[in-house]
């Protein structure tokens, strides 16, 4: 094929293979759902390996280019206590209103044995809708879908984070004769704290290590 007498350049196969010809919508849901599964595994939930290893083409073959949000829903038990379950619901692009929350209450239903619920949003939530979240008898977490397109814990610039057990926290405070308030803070809204679902009072060991600066450790208390 020619253009003004000149042959058109042919795109190298190595580059053409990188072009995603599928829908942006399915790609976003794939990335967000994959990160969600990785997040829940890191929190100690029983995540099937096939979900973690699912490829984008496989995702599209199962859920199509325009996924049905109900089919994307996740429900998993905690490995250490299977009676505790968490559910993840992907919401649409429309604004989250009071009626939407009431509908979600019906979807979750009674007797589901849920101890946690994550809502993945793509739009704003009205003040009344936020108020109605208190109607749920479980802990609610809100994530925008853009928060889940990349797993922040896998970023090369992210320092190593380790969550201390209550006993490790107790020993740390005793060793340095400190209390919680004297430790550097990590806000409960911090991206890392949200990823792991940390609660106020938990302590995180952060190790910085690079070729430029020497390795050093700090401890942060979630506030």
N, C-alpha and C positions, 0 to 999 in steps of 0.2 A: 504494500500500500504506500502511495506517495502523497506528498503535500507540497504544492508549488514546485514540483519537479524534483524535490529532495525526499529521499526515503525517511520515513518516520523512525525515530530511535526506538528500539525494542527494549523494554524494561528487563533488567537482569532477573533471572529466576529467583535469585536469593532475596531480591527486594519485593518482587511480585508475591512471593510466598508470605510476606509479612503484612500484606494488605488484608484487612478483615472485610469480607464482602457481606457479612451478616448484619442484622439490625443492631443499632446502638443500644436499644432497649434490652435485648437479650444479653448483650455483653455486660451491661451494667449490673443486671440481676445476677449473672454468673459470678462476677468479681465479688459483689457484696455478699452473696450466699457462701462463697468459698471462704472469704475472710471470717464470716460468722461461724462457720464450722471450725475453723482454726482457733478462733477465740474461745468457743465453747470447749474444745478439747483442752486448751490451756487452762481452763477453769476447772477441769476435772470431770467433764461430762463424757458419756459413752458415745463417741462419734464414730460411725462406720468408716473404715478406711476407704471404701469405694467412693464415699462422698468427698473425702479429702483429695483423692486422685482423679476426680472427674475432670475431663478436659472440656474446653469450650464447645467443640463439635459434638461431643457426647451430650453435653447439657442441652444444646439446641435440638438434638435428635429426640430427647426425652420431653422437653418443655416447649419446643417450637421457638420461632423467632419472636413471638408475642406471648410470653408466658402467662398462664393463668395464675394469679397471685395466691389463690387458695392451695394450689398444688406445690407452691414454693414454701409453704408453712413447715416449720421445723418443731419437733417435740422430742426431747432427749432426757434420759435419766442421769442422775449423778452417779458416777462409778462407785463412790464410797457409800452411797445410800440411795439405791434405786427407787425408793419411795418418793424421793424429791425429783421433780421434773421441771424443766424449763421449756417454754414455748416461744417461738419467734414468728411474728406475723409481719409480712411485707404489705405496706399500705400503698394505695395508688397515688396518682399525681394530684388528685383533687384536694382541696383544703380540708383539714381534719376538723369536723364540727362535732357538736354535742351528739347528734344522731349517729355519727360514725362510731363514737365511743360506746354508745348503747348497743349498737350492732355487734361490736367486738365483744362486749360482755356476753351476748348470746352465743357467739362463735366459741368463746373459751368455755362457756358452760360451767355448770356446777358439777362437782365430783370428778373434775379432771386431775386432781391431785397435783396441781401446779404450785410451785413455790416461787416461780419467777416468770416474768413475761417481758420480752423485748419487742418493741415496735420499731420497724424500719420505715422511716418516713421519707417522702419526697416533696413535701410541701409544709406550709405553716400549720400550726394548731391553734385554734381559738382559745381564749382564756377560759370560757365555759367548758370546753372539751378537756383542758388540762385539769380543771377542778373536778370533773367527773371521773378522772383517773383514780380518785380516792375510793370509788365504788368497787374497784377490784380488790379482792382479798389476798393479793400477792404483790410482791415487789415489782415495780414497773421501771423499765429502762427505755429511754428514747435515743435512737440513733438516726441521723440523716443518712440516706444511702451513700452520699459522698464521703461520709466518715469511714465507710467500709470498703471502698474501692481498692484500697491498699492496706496491707497489714503493717502497721507502723512498727511492730516489734521486730520485723525482719529488715528494717532499713539499716543500711551499712553505717550510718552515723548515729544510730541509737545506742547509747551505752547499755551495758548489761544490767538488767534489773532482776533482783531476787526478792521474793516476798518472805519476810521472816515469820516463823511460826510464833504463837504466843509465848512459848518457852524461850525461843531465841530472842524475842523482844525483851523479855524480862531480864535475861542475862546481860544484854547490851546496856540497858538502862542502869543495872546494878554496877556493871563494870566501870562506867563513866560517871556514876552518881548523878544521873539525869532523870528528868521526867519528860513526858510526851511533848510538852510545850516548848522544851528547850532544843528539840531537834529541828532541823530545817524542815520546811513544810512542803507537802505535795497536796495540791488542792484535789478534792474529790472529783472535780470537773476536768482534771488533767487527762490527756488522751490515754496515757498508760493506765491510770487508775480506772478509767471507764472501760478499757479493754478487758481488764481482769475483774471488773465489778468490785473493786476494793471499797471497804467501808472506813469511816472515820476511826482513827486510832490504830489502824494497821501500819506497820513500818516496812519500808522498802530499802534494801541495800542497793546502791547504785555504784557501779564500777566503771570509771572512765579510763580508757586505755587507747593511746594513739601513738603514732611514730613521732609526733611533734611534742606532745606533753607527756610527762611521766605518769604512770598509772597511779590513780588515787581513788579512794573509796569514801562515799558519804552515805549517810542514812537519812531518810525522809519519812516523816510521819504524815499520814493522810489526814487532812483537816477539811 
